Amino acid sequence: MTFKKIYLLLFCFIALIGCGNSQSEKTEKDFTNYFFQPDWFEQPKVYEYEFNSTANGIKNTVYRYFEKIANNKLKHIIYDKDFNQTVIIIYEYLPDKVIFNKITSVETWNNNNLVPEKLTDNVVFDYHKLNEDFGFTHTSRIKGYSDVTKYVTRNIKKSEQREFNGKEVNVAIADGKTDIDIKTSSEDIKLHNDEVLIYAENIGVIYQESISPNNKVIANLTRILTLDEFENMKNAR
């Protein structure tokens, strides 16, 4: 597996599950409805994202399944372009933030073996922080590598209005960074990405870009599917 493919794979996960800022003042604001909420998914829905790599023109499609499983918990399953499950996430909702309750990797190269990821920091989204860092750290495995640890930091720097699908929506824009430590049998490889994320009110993540020294990957929310529409797509392939 080439590092360009590894980079795209890692970005797809980080984006679907970004830190400096230009403002020094810390302000409190309520961003509760800018991140996926359980009540939005009483009936499961699937978000389709298109990823584009500017360095090599590689395009990829990722599907995110959401289902409310409790008043304060949301199940999130990430599917690749071939509709294989790759990651299963349980989000837990606290009064002031969203955290990872559990992340499970699906090792598609290893008979779909389910492997719980190691979590240390686990804040996915903070409802009230503006110009303050939050983030998470987790360790997983990729075929051919022993451990891949991702240190993710995000910082909401401003809110404004943007056009999305022909409508003006309220958005929160975050800067981010991800430091990746890949361990092999012979060496320790370190990568760094700078990121921008856009969260739309009552929608969730609609855009993310990740910039490395030699590449830029952009992810856009292209459509929201009902579960029946998603199942029909899977059955028609």
C-alpha positions in Angstrom: 0.0 0.0 0.0 1.5 3.4 -1.0 1.7 6.3 1.4 -0.6 8.3 -0.9 -3.3 5.6 -0.4 -2.6 5.4 3.3 -2.9 9.2 3.6 -6.3 9.2 1.8 -7.5 6.3 3.9 -6.5 8.0 7.1 -8.0 11.3 6.0 -11.3 9.6 5.1 -11.6 8.3 8.7 -10.5 11.4 10.5 -12.8 13.5 8.4 -15.7 11.3 9.1 -15.6 10.7 12.6 -10.2 19.6 12.6 -5.9 24.2 15.4 -4.5 27.5 15.4 -6.7 30.5 15.0 -6.5 34.2 14.1 -8.5 35.4 17.1 -7.1 35.5 20.7 -10.4 36.3 22.5 -12.2 33.2 23.9 -15.9 33.5 23.5 -18.7 31.2 24.6 -21.4 30.3 22.0 -23.8 27.4 21.7 -22.9 25.1 18.8 -25.0 22.2 20.0 -26.9 21.7 16.7 -23.9 22.0 14.5 -22.8 18.4 15.2 -24.8 15.3 14.4 -27.5 14.9 17.1 -29.3 11.6 18.0 -32.8 13.0 17.6 -32.0 13.7 13.9 -31.7 10.0 13.3 -34.8 8.5 14.9 -35.0 7.0 11.4 -31.5 6.0 10.2 -30.0 8.2 7.5 -26.8 7.9 5.4 -24.6 10.8 4.4 -22.6 10.5 1.2 -19.3 12.3 1.0 -17.0 12.7 -2.1 -13.3 12.9 -1.5 -10.9 14.4 -4.0 -7.1 14.4 -3.9 -5.6 17.4 -5.7 -2.1 15.7 -6.0 -3.1 12.7 -8.0 -6.7 13.1 -9.0 -7.9 10.1 -6.9 -11.6 10.3 -6.1 -13.3 8.3 -3.4 -16.8 8.0 -2.0 -17.6 7.3 1.6 -20.9 6.6 3.2 -21.8 7.5 6.9 -24.7 5.6 8.5 -26.3 7.2 11.5 -28.8 5.6 13.9 -30.1 6.8 17.3 -29.6 4.0 19.8 -30.3 5.9 23.0 -31.3 9.4 24.0 -27.6 10.2 24.5 -26.0 7.8 22.1 -25.6 7.6 18.3 -24.3 4.7 16.2 -22.1 5.8 13.3 -20.9 3.2 10.7 -18.5 4.3 7.9 -18.7 2.4 4.6 -16.2 2.5 1.7 -17.2 3.0 -1.9 -17.8 -0.7 -2.2 -20.2 -0.6 0.8 -17.9 -2.5 3.1 -18.0 -1.5 6.7 -14.7 0.0 7.8 -15.3 1.6 11.2 -18.1 1.4 13.8 -18.4 4.4 16.2 -20.6 5.0 19.2 -20.9 8.7 20.1 -22.0 9.7 23.6 -23.6 13.0 24.3 -22.8 14.9 27.4 -24.4 18.3 28.5 -21.4 20.3 27.1 -19.8 18.0 24.5 -19.7 14.9 22.3 -17.2 12.1 23.1 -16.3 8.8 21.7 -17.9 6.0 23.7 -16.3 3.4 21.5 -14.5 3.0 18.1 -14.2 -0.4 16.5 -12.2 -1.0 13.3 -13.4 -3.6 10.8 -10.3 -5.3 9.4 -11.6 -6.0 5.9 -8.3 -7.7 5.0 -8.6 -10.0 8.1 -12.0 -11.7 7.6 -13.7 -8.5 8.9 -12.2 -9.0 12.3 -13.6 -6.4 14.8 -10.9 -4.6 16.8 -11.6 -2.0 19.5 -9.4 1.0 19.1 -7.4 2.5 22.0 -8.8 5.9 23.1 -7.0 8.3 25.4 -8.5 11.7 24.7 -12.0 11.5 23.2 -13.7 14.9 22.7 -15.2 14.9 19.2 -17.0 18.2 19.5 -17.4 20.9 22.2 -20.7 22.8 22.1 -19.4 26.0 23.7 -15.7 26.5 22.9 -14.7 29.2 20.5 -11.0 29.7 19.9 -10.2 26.9 22.3 -8.7 23.5 21.4 -10.4 20.2 21.9 -9.6 16.8 20.4 -9.0 13.1 20.6 -6.3 10.5 20.3 -6.8 6.9 19.1 -4.7 4.0 17.9 -5.8 1.5 15.2 -4.1 -0.9 12.8 -3.7 -0.8 9.0 -2.7 -3.8 6.9 1.0 -4.2 6.9 1.6 -1.9 9.9 1.5 -2.6 13.6 0.0 0.6 15.1 -1.3 3.8 13.7 -1.9 6.6 16.3 -3.7 9.8 15.4 -3.5 12.9 17.5 -6.4 15.1 16.4 -6.9 18.7 17.6 -9.7 21.1 16.5 -10.7 24.6 17.2 -13.9 26.4 16.2 -12.7 29.9 15.1 -15.8 31.6 13.8 -19.5 31.3 12.8 -21.1 32.7 9.7 -23.5 32.0 6.9 -22.6 29.9 3.8 -24.5 28.6 0.9 -25.2 24.9 0.9 -27.4 23.2 -1.7 -28.8 26.5 -2.8 -29.7 27.7 0.7 -28.1 30.0 3.2 -27.1 28.0 6.3 -25.5 28.9 9.6 -22.0 27.3 9.9 -19.2 26.9 12.4 -15.7 26.9 10.8 -12.9 25.0 12.6 -9.2 24.8 12.1 -7.5 21.6 12.9 -4.4 19.5 12.8 -3.7 15.7 12.8 -0.4 14.2 13.7 0.0 10.6 12.7 2.5 8.1 14.1 2.8 4.9 12.0 4.9 2.1 13.5 6.4 -0.6 11.3 8.7 -3.5 12.2 11.7 -1.4 11.1 10.8 2.3 11.5 8.5 4.9 13.0 6.9 7.2 10.4 5.5 10.6 11.4 3.0 12.6 9.2 1.3 15.9 9.8 -1.9 17.4 8.2 -3.5 20.8 8.7 -7.3 20.8 8.3 -10.4 23.0 7.9 -13.9 21.7 8.8 -17.3 23.3 8.2 -20.2 22.2 10.4 -23.7 23.3 9.3 -26.5 23.9 11.8 -29.0 21.0 11.8 -26.9 19.1 9.2 -23.5 18.3 10.6 -20.2 18.2 8.8 -20.6 19.4 5.2 -17.0 20.1 4.2 -13.4 19.2 5.2 -10.0 19.7 3.7 -6.7 18.2 4.8 -3.4 19.6 3.7 -0.1 17.7 3.8 3.2 18.9 2.3 2.5 17.2 -1.0 -1.3 16.9 -1.2 -4.6 18.4 -0.4 -7.7 16.2 0.1 -11.2 17.8 0.0 -14.4 16.1 1.2 -17.8 17.4 0.4 -21.2 16.2 1.6 -23.0 15.4 -1.7 -26.4 14.0 -0.5 -28.3 12.6 2.4 -30.0 9.2 1.8 -32.8 7.4 3.5 -31.9 3.9 4.6 -34.1 2.4 1.9 -32.2 4.5 -0.8 -28.9 3.3 0.6 -30.0 -0.4 0.7 -31.2 -0.1 -2.9 -27.8 1.3 -4.0 -26.0 -1.6 -2.3 -28.3 -4.2 -3.9 -28.0 -2.7 -7.3 -24.2 -2.8 -7.5 
